[in-house]
Amino acid sequence: MKLWKKLSMLAVLAILAATGIFGGTVLYQTANYNISQTISNYQGQVTSTAYVLEQEIRNNAPQGFGDETNKSFLQYTLRKHGGTDYMLFRNGKLAGNLTNYDVAGQGTMPEWTMKQAKYVIQRTDGHHILIMGKQFASSGEGIYDLVLVRDISQIYDDIQDQVWMLLLVYAGVTALAINMIFWVTKRLLRPLNELQWTATLISEGDFRRRVQVRTNDEVGKVAEVFNQMADRVERQVEELEEVSERRKQLLGSLTHELKTPMTSIIGYSDTLLHVKISKEQQKRALEYINAECKRLERLSGKMMSLVGMYDNEMIHFEEYPVQELLNRVEALERYHVAEHKMQLVMTCAVGTVPMDVDLMESLLVNLIDNAIKASGEGDTIDVLAVNNRITVRDWGKGIPPEEIPKITEAFYMVDKSRSRKVGGIGLGLALCKKIAELHYGHLEIESRLDAGTSISMVFDRMKNMDGSQEEMG
Ligand code: ADP
């Protein structure tokens, strides 16, 4: 059963129970009050009539006459002071009956007493008959029972009318309550249906779907949180799709990059095996094979670093002085730079930074190697650590502006044949970009053709790297 139906039924049941108990109790109390009021009125009436009769009999009863005379007197007195609702008994025998009721047909009567008037209500032929009696004595003449017999069916009929009226109102209220509660509950829970519908669509892949938050109640809050969750899911799905797409591209590029050296190696080794060539040619073929194998080795090394960096547990952060880092990099690059007759100028104006030293070293070595490849003999390469960045700057050939956004993609080389000649494989900047991201930073590339390039590693979470600034997460 749907939630709105369950809630509505519960509310209707609660209202019915409450109104039923309330109405029933009020009706019961009213009926009891009416009956007891009527009885109390009649008790007053019977008591005063008994008193008047007692006085009349005591003062005016004929003395020394026969039974018939006495009976006539009593009947006369009863008619005069009582009326048509009364019977009078003298010493247990009927002395007068002005009612339409037969005493014998009234069943057993209670024992009347001199004290308060007693009563009994009998049901005969659908009528409620009140029989009320009281005893009185009159100057040794015997004991008298004054009995009132009265049809009080009207009171019961009124009560029955009230019961019907209550049931009618009850039915009306019930019908109205059911309609109103069903309508209100359905309306209140409508956002939940929308939520369910949206959740179904999202689970089927429509990640852009959102619920319209209209209310400020609990349901509205759930809808709001649901939308936040959907935002997050959408973002994560997009990220996953992006990663998967990048992996696909990486794999495609890798296959392509592997194919070129493999083809050369197979070609040269086939020539060595099957073609008669001079010693000089054999040597050159072996040199080609050797160079291509070295290229493959470099390729696999860089690929392993790049893949390894997706495993964040391998990264080890420590507070490390940037000056120390630059010293290590200079020691590594000293001979390489000298080999190309260039100068490496290191300037450091910052303190310590939380970093993975090996990865930062690898980043700077890659940037300096690229700068060396782009520069000419006698050029200078600057490495400058200032504020929240470390910059590698050269005055070499520069990068065409339209190529700048692409050079951090894996296997991208501006001039493939030239890059290959100088040992490039197009993975260096992809590695640098990943290292920068792992340090909560990014790469900033500025370049002008034939004027030079400067590539900076920017630590986004720090303002200055003087050791006293904001910490990196
Ligand atoms: P590679 O292994 O080819 O150096 P990278 O990813 O390091 O691969 O660089 C990609 C391309 O970006 C290079 O082929 C080169 O054309 C260009 N590049 C990188 N750094 C510089 C630089 N300092 N000056 C000029 N071009 C550069």
Boltz pocket constraint, residues with backbone or C-beta under 6 A from the ligand:
constraints:
  - pocket:
      binder: B
      contacts: [[A, 366], [A, 367], [A, 370], [A, 371], [A, 374], [A, 394], [A, 396], [A, 397], [A, 398], [A, 399], [A, 407], [A, 408], [A, 409], [A, 412], [A, 413], [A, 414], [A, 415], [A, 419], [A, 423], [A, 424], [A, 425], [A, 426], [A, 427], [A, 428], [A, 429], [A, 430], [A, 453]]
      max_distance: 6.0
